[in-house]
Every structure is written in C-alpha cells, then in structure tokens.
Amino acid sequence: MGLNHRFPSALISLVVLMFISRLDSEITPQPGLKEMAKADMQQLMTLVRYTGDLYHELHALDRFEQDYRRKLEEEKRSVTFETGISMFVHVSPL
C-alpha cells in the first residue's frame, strides 16, 4: 500500500500553520479570539492524534493483509502439490 510515514508530522505542521494564520488574520483583536484559537487548536490536535492512530492501524492492517495473502498462496501451492502427488500415486501402479 506504500504508506507515507511522515504523514502525521506533516498534518501537525499544517495544524500549527492554521493556528498561527488565524491569530495573524485579525487586524483588530476581538475579545475571546485567543480563547477561540486555543480551543480550535486543541480540537485540531485531537484530530491529528486520532488521524495518527488511524494511520498506524491502517499500516498494521496492511501488514496483516499481506501476511494473509502470502499464507493463502502457500496453502494453495501445498494443496496443488499434494493433489499432484495423489494423482501420481493412483496412476503409477498401472
């Protein structure tokens, strides 16, 4: 699946830039703006943490899926090989 291991840190950088941008966008400070920005930052950081958790779970699922497919392929080869031996044994005595 080729997951990018830098994704969570890039998302954190984006969140910080959004926070700074929001604080700098107001020419005349409004009452409560810093509190709003802090609340927004906290919410965004929570989302970043959840995204990171999901990213790691997706990576684990990808590894599990690869292992499952590998084992399934090995089993398929084993059954094909056993079937070939069985057919050879039944035909051989003649």
Secondary structure, DSSP 8 states (H G I E B T S, - for coil): ----TTHHHHHHHHHHHHHHHHHHH-SS--TTHHHHHHHHHHHHHHHHHHHHHHHHHHHHHHHHHHHHHHHHHHHHHHHHHHHHHHHHHHHTT-
